[in-house]
Structures are given as structure tokens and as C-alpha cells.
Amino acid sequence: MNSEADWSATALQFQQDLGQGWTQAMQSLGGMGNGASPPTVPWLSFSAEKLQALQQAYVNEAAQLWNQGLQASPGGADKRFASDAWGANPVAAFSAAVYLLNARTLLGLAEAADTDEKTKARLRFAVEQWMAASSPSNFMALNAEAQQKAIETQGESIARGVQNLLKDIRQGHVSMTDESVFEVGRNVATTEGAVVFENDLFQLLEYKPLTPKVYERPFLVVPPCINKFYILDLQPENSVIRHLVEQGHRTFVVSWRNPDDSLKDKTWDDYIGDGAIKAIDVVQEISGASQINALGFCVGGTILGTALAVLAARGEKPLASATFLTTLLDFSDTGVLDLFIDDAFVRFREMQMGQGGILKGQELATTFSFLRPNDLVWNYVVGNYLKGETPPPFDLLYWNSDSTNLPGPMYAWYLRNTYFENNLVKPGKCTVCGEKIDLRKVDIPVYIYGSREDHIVPIGGAYTSTQHLPGKKRFVMGASGHIAGVINPPAKNKRSFWTNDKLAKTHAEWLKGAKEHPGSWWPDWWNWLKPLAGKQIAAPKRYGKGRYQPIEPAPGRYVKAKA
């Protein structure tokens, strides 16, 4: 094959095969492959004009590559092929260049598909997963950098890679950090405190005051139950919990239990009534305060918001304010996670575990990792196994690998009523703990934070809470993503945040009038919270009160249970 005509014929056949293959693939993708019901066949076609443009672009680039032969270079834009070893190895460089051409063409084909938006998004996601997995950098026979390291270490890197692989097989997940360096309670989750209450679902931690006086209204933190609470207490310098204590807030934190088979029947109602509402009651009883302040993070915010709606339906108002960090109450904009949700998938999950069962934490962790496959999966496969490297210690990635299970009934209810049907924002649609809930009755001051690059809670989704909560509201947008945007202590003087006192109907409108500020959003939050915390009183000298006495030191045993 040495002529442009040959390349043209081959490329045309390649495009036709791809078009037919993707049409067949999408026909089977409609039901997510779970067998819950006959698959819904998405409408999919390709216009001749778009295919011709893709074909011509492919022909031109392929001919150029062929003419360059083994002198082709993958270029330095893709960090997977940025090492000098790739440029120094003609075969590896050529394989990388061909791979990148095919990747661009496949993505172009996905974009060219004439179909509904959800099917196109699924098609794009599938292409991205396929291309991430098939990169030549993932294979020793094609990875020039790994080959060079094997030669330089006389094969030692290969031996270490095999050892790393066997270790990760035993532990059940790909290592993102050196997990042997960290231990919960020793060098993460170290803020001093005690467990003052526990039930089947959670332990309540109270932290030792670090100031002689504290605000009369204590502060309750409700973290997500799909992760462990110590993302908010990693190290003293970046601990949200420690900073709250240093600001003079008497701080309590919910530490969710990592569910096992004994909790396989727990429901969303249990997490609201025996979880968030019970925690609020205990904090009030221990502190003697008629009202407290509270924070919900991610799913913890959804739980807190639901609990407040239940309490409002009962005519109760135990909170003086609420803070929602990267939280969805309105699930109309869920970003990439919407790709996984359709009627067949939801009904399959309900059939599988709606009446009892456990959603394994590793399944959740894998799902979230593959939302960014190159960064959170294949990067570590290459480093750990092909290069024989031990990833450096990183507290956040240690936490990320410490997965948690979920009770099946709770998960199934959450899946249907939030991501699929978006019922929480429909007044009276949901009955929780015996009450028809209406977020319009949660009439308290709220601070709502969203991260600009969040792929779990899109910034537009975080903003929509402003349209459903009737109280005085402040919305703040921080730079970076779901975790890094939140965990941004002022001392680091990193990133920036945006404010706009005039709330618009949409985030896009709000952003037009927003002002950017350098550094952390935390001081803005503290200033907002201070007048809502009440007067200052003498700090308590002991943990708990009355029937709520210390059970064990923080962080407690619940957080140490592995999935």
C-alpha cells in the first residue's frame, strides 16, 4: 500500500466499518447490558457529509504519517508519550502517533453521530474508555519508557512490577498511593476528640475545643456516606474540622458506619431519621442549644437537606443555618453520571438489592475512578506494573482508596428518587420518615458552595439549590474540582473563588456578575457563619453530657472498618 488512492480506499472502509460497528454497539447499549428489560434501541445515524469530512481528514493525516514512516512523532501534548524515550524509539513513536490519529477519528465519529444528546454522550464516554484502555502506553511491548527503565534497572523494574501487581490483586484495587504510610487515627483523622454517641448507622464525634470560649450554637458536620468523614480531617493543616474548632465552634461530626450484612435492609428513611435527625437531636441535648448550625458535604448535604425538609414538615426548626458543600438537591444537572441512569438500570438495581443487599464499595470506587480513566486508572497501571514504581504517599489518595459499602434499599431509593426522577425538588412527591417533604419550607440562611471543575456535582447542579431553598442564601464558587476545591486551607494561598450577592436564575447568569477573589473561600464562609453562631460562652471541659458520655477516643472504630 503505497499510494494515496490505497489509503483512501482503506480509510473509507475503516469509516464504514466503524459506523456499522457503533450503530450495533449503541443498539445493545440502550439497556446498559443488564438484562433487566429488552434494550431500548437508540436512534443513530451518520450523515454522508460528516463521514466524508472525517474520511478526508483521516486520509490526509494517515498519508502524512505513512510518508514519515518511522520518523513519526507522537508529539509532547499528551503526557503519556511526553518522555524522550518515546521519541528515541521509532516503532513506539509510530505506534503512539497512529493511536492518537485513531483516537481523534473515533471521537470525531462520536461527535458526528446524529442521535439524541444522551446517546451521543454515552457514545463519547464509551469511545473515551476504549481509547484510554487501548493506549500503547498500557502495554510493555509498546511502552518505550517502561522498556528503557527495564534495561536501565537490568530487569528489576519488571520484577517490582510483578510484585506490585500481586499485591494489588490481594488487596482488590489498584494502588494510587503508598497505603502502608497511613493509618486512620495515627497520621490522618487526628484531631482530638471522643465518640459520645453511637447507633447502628453512625458514631457521633465531639472534638476538643482549642479556644477558651466557643460559640453557643454548636456545629454539626454531616459527611457523605459513600466516603469516610476524614476527607474533612486529613492533616492538621488542611483539616476542615480542625479549622472549625480553631474558629471557636464546638464541633460534632457524623462518622457513618461502613455497612456489612447486618445493615443490608437499611433504607433512606433510616439514614434520615436514625442518622441526620438523630445526630441533630443528640447535639442539641449535649449542648443545651435550642438551635445549632450544620454542614452537609456531597451526599451528606442531600441527606441533611432531606432531614431539614422532614423536620420542617413537622413544624420543627432546629437549625439556625445550613452549609451545603458540592451538594445536589436538584438532580436536573448531574453531569457525566447521568450516562449510567435509565429506567432499565434503575429497575435492575431495585430488583437486585431494593429489598435487601449491599452495594460493594469497590464498585462505587471503580465507577468514580473510570470517570477519569487516564488519571485515576491507567496512570497507576503503567507506573505500578510496567515501570515497577511505588506511588508516593498522598493522604487524599489514601482516603480515596478507603472505600465504603452502601445498603441496597437505601441506594435503590436514592437512585430512583434523585438521579432518575429528581423527586426531592417536587413538593409533596417524596414521603420520608412519614412526612411529605417540601424544600420550600426549609426557611433558614444557607451557604451554598460549588466547585467550578467538579465532575461529580457539576457547578450548575450545585447552583440550582438556590432556586429551591427560600431562606437568605449565599452562593460561592471555588476553583478546581469536587475535593481539591473544598479542601483549600487559607494558609496555602492557592486557587481562587467567586462571589456575587445577586442571585440569578441560572449559574451562567450569576457568573456574569461574579467577582473573583484570590485564595481560599474558607474565610468568606467563616465570616458568613460568625453572626449565626450566637454569643461566646466558656468552652466545655469534658466531652458529652448526661447520658451521652465518651465511648472511645476519636476517630472511633466505625471509620476504621474496611469495605
Summary of the structure (lengths in Angstrom):
residues: 563
radius of gyration: 26.2
end to end distance: 55.2
largest distance: 87.9
contacts: 1918
relative contact order: 0.12
helix: 50%
strand: 14%
